[in-house]
């Protein structure tokens, strides 16, 4: 089933960010300067601790576009859809705040390394406007 509404409301996005693709198991948000995508994919939780009882988790990745190629790297794994959306939004804000410094893959990686996803523990259901 394909989602018909943006998972993150447009008014919550930092300037320059917009949805590129979204469905029940994948969200992609894009920015043109720097040319980057933030991706959340629902994936198997087979590498998580069995005691957690997870069958699915979310992988957060970034894809930065260079002149003739793209670099994709894992940011983190989170346990819920809400944590994935919160994580993407936090990454967008960090990149937006440091847009001048985010001029290459090393700079983007340094910015995203500063995001503390352990603080993104869901505290309730997401409420769309």
C-alpha positions in Angstrom: 0.0 0.0 0.0 1.5 3.4 -1.0 1.2 6.3 1.4 -0.8 9.2 -0.1 0.5 11.8 2.3 4.0 13.0 3.0 5.3 11.3 6.1 6.9 14.6 7.3 4.6 17.6 6.7 6.1 20.1 4.3 6.0 22.9 6.8 8.3 20.8 9.2 11.0 20.5 6.5 14.0 22.9 6.5 14.3 25.1 3.5 15.5 23.4 0.3 14.3 19.9 1.4 11.5 18.0 -0.2 10.1 14.5 -0.6 11.6 12.5 -3.5 10.0 9.1 -2.9 7.8 7.7 -0.2 5.8 4.5 0.5 5.1 2.3 3.5 8.7 0.9 3.6 10.8 3.7 2.1 11.2 7.4 2.5 13.6 9.6 0.5 14.1 13.3 1.0 16.3 15.4 -1.4 18.2 18.6 -1.2 19.8 20.2 -4.3 22.6 22.3 -2.6 24.5 20.2 -1.5 23.1 17.5 -3.8 22.1 14.9 -1.2 19.3 12.4 -0.4 18.4 11.1 3.0 16.9 7.6 2.8 15.0 5.5 5.3 14.4 1.9 4.4 12.5 -0.7 6.4 14.7 -3.8 6.6 15.0 -7.1 8.4 16.2 -6.8 12.0 18.1 -10.1 11.7 21.3 -8.5 13.1 19.5 -7.0 16.2 19.7 -8.7 19.6 17.1 -11.5 19.7 15.9 -10.4 23.1 14.5 -7.2 21.5 11.9 -9.2 19.6 12.2 -7.0 16.5 11.4 -8.4 13.1 11.8 -5.1 11.2 13.9 -2.0 11.7 14.8 1.1 9.7 18.1 1.8 8.0 18.9 5.5 7.6 21.3 6.3 4.8 22.6 9.3 2.9 23.4 9.5 -0.8 25.6 12.4 -1.9 25.9 13.1 -5.6 29.3 13.9 -7.1 30.0 15.0 -10.7 30.1 11.5 -12.1 29.0 9.2 -9.3 27.2 8.9 -6.0 28.3 7.8 -2.5 25.9 6.0 -0.2 26.6 5.4 3.4 24.7 4.1 6.4 23.9 6.7 9.1 22.3 4.3 11.6 19.6 1.7 12.3 16.5 2.6 14.4 13.7 0.4 15.6 10.6 2.3 14.5 9.1 4.2 11.6 8.6 7.2 13.9 12.3 7.1 14.9 13.3 6.9 11.2 11.3 10.0 10.4 12.6 11.9 13.4 16.1 10.8 12.4 15.7 12.0 8.8 14.3 15.3 10.0 17.2 15.8 12.5 19.7 15.0 9.8 18.0 17.6 7.4 18.2 20.3 10.1 21.9 19.6 10.8 22.8 19.7 7.1 20.7 22.9 6.7 22.5 24.5 9.6 25.9 23.7 8.1 25.0 24.1 4.4 28.1 26.1 3.5 30.4 23.5 5.2 28.6 20.5 3.6 30.4 20.8 0.3 31.7 17.3 0.0 31.2 13.7 1.3 33.7 14.1 4.2 32.0 17.3 5.4 28.5 15.7 5.1 29.7 12.6 7.0 31.2 14.8 9.8 27.9 16.7 10.1 25.8 13.5 10.2 28.1 11.9 12.7 27.1 14.7 15.1 23.5 13.6 15.1 22.6 11.7 18.3 20.0 9.2 17.2 19.9 7.5 20.6 17.8 10.5 21.8 15.1 9.8 19.2 13.2 7.3 21.3 9.5 7.5 20.2 7.3 8.9 22.9 3.9 8.4 21.2 2.1 8.2 17.9 3.0 10.6 15.1 0.3 13.2 14.7 -0.1 14.6 11.2 -1.5 18.1 11.0 
